[in-house]
């Protein structure tokens, strides 16, 4: 199944390509790793910054906050 990883903050970045994962849980783990990578690169704490995992046919399945 294809999942999209949209970045949500003051500005929104839509993932137009997505990635294939066999399970929703695999996509959630990927989002957690992506959030950790962003946390390492971001110089300021942005409480609103989050990654929304959207399944191709099911809508949003997870929201991973980057700074909690």
Buried (B, 14 or more C-beta within 10 A) or exposed (E): BEBBBBBBEEEEEEBEEBEEBEEBEBBBBBBBEBBEEBBEEEEEEBEEBBBBBBBEEEEEBBBBEBBE
